[in-house]
Every structure is written in structure tokens, then in C-alpha cells.
Amino acid sequence: MHNHLVRLVAFSFVAGLSATHVPAQVGGTLPAFIRLQTNSPGTMQNGSANINGNLITGRVGVGGVTPIFPLAFPNVLGDKAVFWSHNQLLYGIGVQANLLQIYADTPSSSIAFGTGSSTTFAEAMRITGGGNVGIGTTNPGKTLDVNGEARFASSTLTYGTEAAARAGMFGLDAKIEVDGRTSFRGLFLGPTGDVNASLQFMGTLNDVGNFATGGFSRESNSVSRMFATVKNFVEVNPDDLSTDITYASIEGPEAAMYTRGTGRLANGRATIQLPSHFRALAQEGTLTVVLTPGSFSSKGLAYQDKGLGGITVGELGDGKGNYRFDWEVKAVRKRFRDYQVLRPWTERLTTDANRAVAWTDRVTSFQKDQQIQSRP
């Protein structure tokens, strides 16, 4: 490698005086020093800074630092580099305890990340001075505003406090908006001042976004309710994999349950013993019984006594048949024996719903549904 002579010129600017310069020479591996100061050349003075450069390794140290990296700053907290300033408002980089700072001048400014150069910049992400993060958008309107698809490696949402959870994805008043319309909301309370103001809901909304059309409600510390226009189960059709089998639930005006089984008559008599899990939840006095004989020679079946302690079954006409029979027993769940069928229409309104607008939308939707149902 040839030994070349590099000549650096150090300028010293003094207010009211023309600039003077003092040459500094570096040959081979010798270091070079450029001194920037506010007074004339001489000994180090306040307000001056040394830039130490090793021309072989290309490292620069600011403030008397011996550089071990291409660019090194002193180990002190504060501003490190300013790229633009106006009236003490800065675009720059700073360091505080356990914190790297990248800042713009005012809350209305932003910090952008992308590719290219300053004049041919392709922006990928920006952080506004107000704290909003935009990915694929230059004007993020929310804390996180993504224009495009998002992928989450974890399905777990963790919150440090109850308040944070209430504000999270499934927290109080959390929303999913599509084209400016709220289509899903996390937990929200019933309308303020309404009899159901303490109820908490989560679910899908109508087109206007003010009324829950399906989801879950938390009605007390130990009671939650699922509601929908229709409830289904869906299975792949094993006979035609291009279709699904969708069955709808049978509904009724009570919170009921059933159990069923098969018994056998002996000399025309039998006793049905209900399972313990059924007896534990069923309300006594609400049982209904269905009996189906398993013999063409049967004279018919009836029950004599019924209760959670057992159901006595006999063949009609004092028959003495010996054959199998199927049985089904339904009962109201004792915890919900006072189940409320008719409920206020305002129960499923969102917290911030305008009642007049919601009522108009409700009537309009009902009229459309009536027209569809009246079609031949």
C-alpha cells in the first residue's frame, strides 16, 4: 500500500472577522485533527470540539472520543445529531438512560421509514408526532393504522392491567371497522341510563353500527348469554365435500334441557332413572315425558308418576308386555326458571348509539325483512 499525504484544512471562524485556516497534515497512519471553535486558533477553548479522524480505518470521533466505530460520540446523555432546526425546534437523534430518541420538531410532524432517497422516497411506515403508527398509509388516523394485511404469530392478547384489557381488542368499546362502518365491537355496555346499562356485550353489529345482531352478553357475575338471529352447527358433507351440512337449533320460550334413553318393560312395568347431572340442574315440576314403544304388539305406554327421583312407566290396559321402549325427558333449568322472553329493544344498543337513528334503522330493517318473508 502506498503512503500518500493527505492535507486537511482547519477553519476558524470569528464573529466579525474573515475565516482563517491552518493546514493539518497526515501521512500514512498518523492521525489528523480538525478543531472547530468559536475563537481564533490556539489552545482548546469553551465551545470547541475535536473531530479525530484516522484516515486508514475511516473512523471519526466527535468531542475528543477515540473512535472504535466509523462514527463515535461521547458517552453523555442528550442530543447527538441535529439534521434541521428552527427556533429551537429540532429534527434529530438523542440518547437518554436506556433510550434512543428519534424526534421531529412538533406534534404535527412525522418520522417516516422507507427506501430510496430524500427526493425519491418510497415510504413504507411513519410515526406521527401524536403517536399514531401508519403502515402503508401516510395519514394514520388511529394508534395503529394498517393499509393492507396483517399477520400475528401469537393468538394471545396480554394486557398488564384491567384498564388496558378493557381498552384492548376485546375490551370495552373495542371496534373493528370496515370502510368506516363498525361491524364488530368488543365488550360494550348497554345505553347509559337504560335499565340494561350494566349489561356487557360483544358481537357483530347492524349496518349502521349501533345495534348488536349477534354475540355474547354478560348479564351478571356468573351468567352470560349467547344470542343470534339463528344458531347453527356446521359439518363438512361427507357425501359431497364441496358443500357443508348446516343444521339450525330448535328454539323455544324457556331455558330447557333434555335427556333420553332406552328402557325395557318387564311384565308391563319399568322405572326410568334420570342421570344425576340432569337431576342436578332440572327444576322439579317442569318435566315432560315422551315414550315410544318398541313393539308392534304394544297396547301403548304411559307414565304413572314422574319426578327427578324417577318415572314409573306402564303398558296401557294393564298390559304385561316385555319389550324395549325409547324415552325422552325435558325440563326447565332451575337456575333460569324465570327466563325473560320479551326484552326491551334498547337492550342491545351500543353505548354511544343515537336512539332515534337506531329506531329508524330498526323499523326499516324490519320492513325489509317482512317484504322478503312475504315473497311467494
C-alpha positions as CSV (number, residue, x, y, z in Angstrom):
1,M,0.0,0.0,0.0
2,H,1.4,3.4,-1.0
3,N,1.9,6.1,1.7
4,H,0.0,9.2,0.5
5,L,-0.1,12.6,2.0
6,V,-3.5,13.9,2.9
7,R,-3.9,17.6,3.6
8,L,-6.8,18.8,5.8
9,V,-7.5,22.4,6.3
10,A,-9.0,23.6,9.6
11,F,-11.0,26.8,9.5
12,S,-11.6,29.1,12.5
13,F,-14.4,31.5,12.2
14,V,-14.6,34.6,14.5
15,A,-17.5,36.9,14.6
16,G,-16.8,40.0,12.5
17,L,-13.6,38.6,11.1
18,S,-12.8,36.7,8.0
19,A,-12.1,33.0,8.2
20,T,-8.5,31.9,8.7
21,H,-7.2,28.4,8.1
22,V,-4.4,26.3,9.5
23,P,-3.3,23.3,7.5
24,A,-3.1,19.9,9.2
25,Q,-1.2,17.1,7.5
26,V,-1.5,13.4,7.9
27,G,0.9,10.9,6.3
28,G,0.4,7.1,6.4
29,T,-1.2,6.1,9.7
30,L,-0.7,9.3,11.6
31,P,-4.0,10.8,12.9
32,A,-5.4,14.1,11.7
33,F,-7.3,16.7,13.9
34,I,-9.8,19.2,12.8
35,R,-10.6,21.8,15.5
36,L,-13.9,23.7,15.3
37,Q,-14.1,26.6,17.8
38,T,-15.6,30.0,18.3
39,N,-12.4,31.9,18.8
40,S,-9.0,32.2,17.0
41,P,-6.7,29.3,16.8
42,G,-4.7,28.3,19.8
43,T,-5.3,26.2,22.9
44,M,-8.7,24.4,23.4
45,Q,-11.4,26.8,24.5
46,N,-15.0,26.5,25.6
47,G,-17.4,25.8,22.8
48,S,-14.9,23.9,20.8
49,A,-15.0,20.3,19.7
50,N,-12.4,18.0,18.2
51,I,-13.1,15.6,15.4
52,N,-10.4,12.9,15.4
53,G,-10.1,11.0,12.1
54,N,-8.0,8.0,11.3
55,L,-7.7,8.1,7.6
56,I,-6.6,4.4,7.3
57,T,-9.7,3.0,9.1
58,G,-12.1,5.8,8.2
59,R,-13.3,6.3,11.8
60,V,-14.4,9.6,13.2
61,G,-14.7,10.6,16.9
62,V,-16.7,13.7,18.0
63,G,-15.9,15.6,21.2
64,G,-12.4,14.1,21.8
65,V,-13.6,10.5,21.6
66,T,-11.2,7.9,20.3
67,P,-13.3,6.2,17.7
68,I,-13.7,2.4,17.5
69,F,-16.6,2.7,15.1
70,P,-17.0,4.7,11.9
71,L,-18.7,7.5,13.9
72,A,-18.5,7.8,17.7
73,F,-20.0,10.3,20.2
74,P,-19.1,11.0,23.8
75,N,-20.8,8.8,26.5
76,V,-23.0,11.6,27.7
77,L,-26.8,11.9,27.6
78,G,-28.6,14.4,25.4
79,D,-28.8,15.4,21.7
80,K,-26.4,13.6,19.5
81,A,-27.2,14.8,16.0
82,V,-29.5,17.5,14.6
83,F,-30.5,17.5,11.0
84,W,-32.7,20.5,10.9
85,S,-33.5,23.2,13.5
86,H,-35.8,26.3,13.6
87,N,-36.4,28.4,16.7
88,Q,-35.0,25.6,18.9
89,L,-37.3,23.0,17.3
90,L,-35.3,20.1,16.1
91,Y,-35.2,17.1,13.8
92,G,-32.5,14.8,15.3
93,I,-31.3,11.9,17.4
94,G,-30.7,11.9,21.1
95,V,-29.9,9.5,23.9
96,Q,-31.3,9.2,27.4
97,A,-31.0,6.5,30.0
98,N,-31.9,3.2,28.3
99,L,-33.5,5.1,25.5
100,L,-32.6,6.0,21.9
101,Q,-34.6,9.0,20.7
102,I,-35.6,9.9,17.2
103,Y,-37.6,13.1,17.1
104,A,-39.3,15.7,14.9
105,D,-39.9,19.3,15.7
106,T,-43.6,19.5,16.5
107,P,-46.5,17.1,17.2
108,S,-47.8,17.8,13.7
109,S,-44.6,16.4,12.2
110,S,-43.8,12.8,11.5
111,I,-41.0,10.3,11.2
112,A,-41.0,8.1,8.1
113,F,-39.3,4.9,7.1
114,G,-38.8,3.7,3.6
115,T,-36.5,3.2,0.6
116,G,-34.8,5.4,-2.0
117,S,-33.5,8.9,-1.1
118,S,-35.0,12.1,0.3
119,T,-36.1,13.3,-3.1
120,T,-37.2,9.9,-4.4
121,F,-38.6,8.4,-1.2
122,A,-40.8,5.4,-1.2
123,E,-42.5,5.5,2.2
124,A,-43.3,2.2,4.0
125,M,-44.2,3.3,7.5
126,R,-44.5,6.5,9.5
127,I,-44.9,7.5,13.1
128,T,-46.7,10.8,13.7
129,G,-45.8,13.3,16.4
130,G,-49.1,12.4,18.1
131,G,-48.1,8.8,18.4
132,N,-50.1,7.1,15.6
133,V,-48.3,4.5,13.5
134,G,-49.2,4.1,9.9
135,I,-48.1,1.1,7.7
136,G,-49.0,1.6,4.1
137,T,-50.6,4.9,4.8
138,T,-49.2,8.4,5.2
139,N,-52.0,9.7,7.3
140,P,-52.7,7.2,10.2
141,G,-55.9,8.1,12.0
142,K,-55.6,5.5,14.8
143,T,-52.9,4.3,17.2
144,L,-52.1,1.6,14.6
145,D,-53.4,2.2,11.1
146,V,-52.6,-0.6,8.6
147,N,-53.4,-0.3,4.9
148,G,-53.0,-4.0,3.9
149,E,-52.9,-7.4,5.5
150,A,-51.6,-8.1,9.0
151,R,-50.3,-11.3,10.4
152,F,-49.9,-12.2,14.1
153,A,-47.8,-15.1,15.1
154,S,-49.4,-15.4,18.5
155,S,-53.2,-15.7,19.2
156,T,-52.8,-14.5,22.8
157,L,-53.5,-10.9,23.7
158,T,-51.9,-9.9,27.0
159,Y,-52.7,-6.8,29.0
160,G,-50.9,-5.5,32.0
161,T,-53.9,-4.0,33.8
162,E,-57.7,-4.4,33.8
163,A,-57.9,-0.9,32.3
164,A,-55.7,-1.9,29.4
165,A,-57.7,-5.0,28.8
166,R,-61.0,-3.0,28.7
167,A,-59.4,-0.9,26.0
168,G,-58.0,-3.8,24.1
169,M,-59.2,-5.8,21.1
170,F,-62.0,-7.4,23.1
171,G,-62.1,-4.7,25.8
172,L,-64.6,-2.0,26.4
173,D,-65.8,-0.4,23.2
174,A,-63.1,-2.0,21.0
175,K,-64.1,-1.9,17.4
176,I,-63.5,-3.5,14.0
177,E,-64.3,-1.0,11.2
178,V,-64.8,-1.9,7.5
179,D,-65.0,1.1,5.1
180,G,-65.7,3.4,8.0
181,R,-68.5,1.2,9.4
182,T,-68.3,-0.6,12.7
183,S,-69.0,-4.3,12.0
184,F,-67.8,-5.8,15.3
185,R,-67.4,-4.5,18.8
186,G,-65.6,-5.8,21.9
187,L,-67.3,-5.6,25.2
188,F,-69.6,-2.6,25.4
189,L,-72.2,-1.5,28.0
190,G,-75.9,-1.1,27.4
191,P,-77.1,2.5,26.8
192,T,-76.4,5.0,29.5
193,G,-79.4,5.5,31.7
194,D,-81.2,2.4,30.3
195,V,-82.3,-0.5,32.6
196,N,-79.7,-2.6,30.9
197,A,-76.9,-0.1,31.2
198,S,-74.9,-2.6,33.3
199,L,-75.0,-5.4,30.7
200,Q,-71.8,-6.1,28.7
201,F,-72.0,-7.2,25.1
202,M,-69.6,-8.4,22.4
203,G,-70.6,-9.2,18.9
204,T,-71.5,-8.2,15.4
205,L,-73.4,-5.1,14.6
206,N,-76.0,-4.0,12.1
207,D,-75.1,-1.9,9.0
208,V,-75.4,1.4,10.9
209,G,-73.2,0.1,13.7
210,N,-75.4,0.9,16.6
211,F,-77.1,-2.4,17.4
212,A,-75.8,-5.9,18.2
213,T,-77.3,-8.5,15.9
214,G,-75.4,-11.4,17.4
215,G,-72.8,-12.2,20.0
216,F,-72.5,-12.6,23.8
217,S,-73.7,-10.7,26.8
218,R,-72.5,-10.8,30.3
219,E,-75.6,-10.3,32.5
220,S,-74.1,-10.9,35.9
221,N,-71.1,-12.2,37.7
222,S,-72.0,-15.8,36.8
223,V,-74.4,-15.5,33.9
224,S,-73.6,-15.0,30.2
225,R,-75.9,-15.3,27.3
226,M,-75.3,-16.1,23.6
227,F,-77.7,-14.6,21.1
228,A,-78.2,-14.6,17.3
229,T,-80.9,-14.5,14.7
230,V,-80.3,-18.2,14.1
231,K,-77.9,-20.6,15.7
232,N,-76.3,-23.4,13.7
233,F,-73.8,-26.2,13.7
234,V,-71.8,-26.9,10.5
235,E,-70.1,-30.0,9.3
236,V,-68.4,-31.0,6.1
237,N,-70.8,-33.0,3.9
238,P,-69.1,-36.5,3.7
239,D,-71.1,-37.3,0.6
240,D,-70.2,-34.0,-1.2
241,L,-67.0,-32.3,0.0
242,S,-67.9,-29.2,-2.0
243,T,-70.8,-28.5,0.4
244,D,-71.4,-28.2,4.1
245,I,-74.3,-29.5,6.2
246,T,-75.8,-26.7,8.3
247,Y,-78.4,-27.5,10.9
248,A,-80.3,-24.9,12.8
249,S,-81.1,-25.1,16.5
250,I,-84.7,-25.6,17.7
251,E,-85.7,-22.7,19.9
252,G,-88.3,-22.2,22.5
253,P,-89.6,-19.7,25.1
254,E,-87.7,-21.3,28.0
255,A,-84.2,-22.3,29.0
256,A,-84.7,-26.0,28.9
257,M,-82.6,-29.2,28.6
258,Y,-83.3,-32.8,27.8
259,T,-82.1,-36.3,28.3
260,R,-83.1,-39.5,26.6
261,G,-82.5,-43.2,26.6
262,T,-83.9,-46.7,26.2
263,G,-85.7,-48.8,28.8
264,R,-87.3,-52.2,28.9
265,L,-90.7,-53.3,30.2
266,A,-90.9,-56.3,32.5
267,N,-94.5,-57.6,32.8
268,G,-95.7,-54.2,31.6
269,R,-93.8,-52.0,34.1
270,A,-90.5,-50.1,34.2
271,T,-88.9,-47.2,36.0
272,I,-86.8,-44.5,34.3
273,Q,-83.9,-43.3,36.4
274,L,-82.7,-39.9,35.4
275,P,-78.9,-39.3,35.3
276,S,-77.5,-37.3,38.2
277,H,-76.2,-34.5,36.1
278,F,-79.7,-33.9,34.8
279,R,-81.3,-34.0,38.2
280,A,-78.7,-31.5,39.5
281,L,-79.9,-28.8,37.1
282,A,-83.5,-29.5,36.3
283,Q,-86.4,-27.7,38.1
284,E,-88.7,-30.1,39.8
285,G,-92.3,-29.9,38.5
286,T,-91.3,-28.9,34.9
287,L,-90.7,-32.4,33.5
288,T,-92.3,-33.6,30.3
289,V,-92.0,-37.2,29.1
290,V,-92.2,-38.8,25.7
291,L,-92.5,-42.6,25.4
292,T,-92.2,-44.7,22.2
293,P,-92.9,-48.5,22.4
294,G,-90.5,-50.8,20.5
295,S,-93.1,-53.5,19.7
296,F,-96.0,-53.7,17.2
297,S,-97.9,-55.7,19.8
298,S,-97.8,-52.9,22.3
299,K,-101.1,-51.5,23.7
300,G,-99.4,-48.2,24.2
301,L,-97.4,-46.7,27.1
302,A,-98.0,-44.1,29.8
303,Y,-96.3,-42.8,33.0
304,Q,-97.9,-43.1,36.4
305,D,-95.6,-40.9,38.4
306,K,-92.8,-38.5,37.3
307,G,-90.2,-36.6,39.1
308,L,-86.5,-36.2,39.4
309,G,-86.4,-39.2,41.7
310,G,-87.7,-41.5,38.8
311,I,-90.5,-42.0,36.3
312,T,-92.9,-45.0,36.5
313,V,-93.8,-46.4,33.1
314,G,-96.6,-48.9,32.3
315,E,-98.3,-50.5,29.4
316,L,-101.9,-49.3,28.7
317,G,-104.8,-51.6,29.5
318,D,-102.8,-53.2,32.3
319,G,-100.7,-55.0,29.7
320,K,-97.9,-57.3,30.6
321,G,-95.6,-56.7,27.7
322,N,-91.9,-57.4,27.8
323,Y,-90.2,-55.2,25.2
324,R,-87.9,-52.2,24.8
325,F,-89.1,-48.6,24.6
326,D,-87.4,-45.2,24.0
327,W,-87.9,-42.3,26.3
328,E,-87.1,-38.6,26.3
329,V,-87.5,-36.2,29.2
330,K,-87.3,-32.4,29.1
331,A,-87.1,-29.9,32.0
332,V,-86.6,-26.2,32.6
333,R,-83.2,-25.4,34.1
334,K,-83.9,-24.3,37.7
335,R,-81.4,-21.5,37.5
336,F,-83.4,-20.0,34.7
337,R,-87.0,-20.8,35.7
338,D,-87.8,-17.1,35.4
339,Y,-86.4,-16.8,31.9
340,Q,-87.4,-13.5,30.3
341,V,-88.8,-13.9,26.8
342,L,-89.8,-10.4,26.0
343,R,-86.9,-7.9,26.4
344,P,-86.6,-4.1,25.8
345,W,-85.5,-3.3,22.2
346,T,-82.8,-1.0,23.6
347,E,-81.0,-3.8,25.4
348,R,-78.6,-4.5,22.5
349,L,-77.9,-0.8,21.6
350,T,-74.3,0.2,21.8
351,T,-73.2,2.6,24.5
352,D,-72.9,5.6,22.1
353,A,-76.0,4.8,19.9
354,N,-78.4,7.6,18.9
355,R,-81.8,6.1,19.8
356,A,-83.7,8.0,17.2
357,V,-81.3,6.8,14.4
358,A,-81.3,3.3,15.8
359,W,-85.1,3.2,16.0
360,T,-85.4,4.3,12.3
361,D,-82.9,1.7,11.2
362,R,-84.7,-1.0,13.3
363,V,-88.1,-0.2,11.6
364,T,-86.5,0.0,8.1
365,S,-84.8,-3.3,8.6
366,F,-88.0,-4.9,9.9
367,Q,-90.0,-3.7,6.9
368,K,-87.4,-5.1,4.5
369,D,-87.4,-8.5,6.3
370,Q,-91.2,-8.5,6.1
371,Q,-91.1,-7.9,2.3
372,I,-88.7,-10.8,1.9
373,Q,-90.8,-13.2,4.0
374,S,-94.0,-12.3,2.1
375,R,-92.5,-13.3,-1.3
376,P,-94.1,-16.5,-2.7
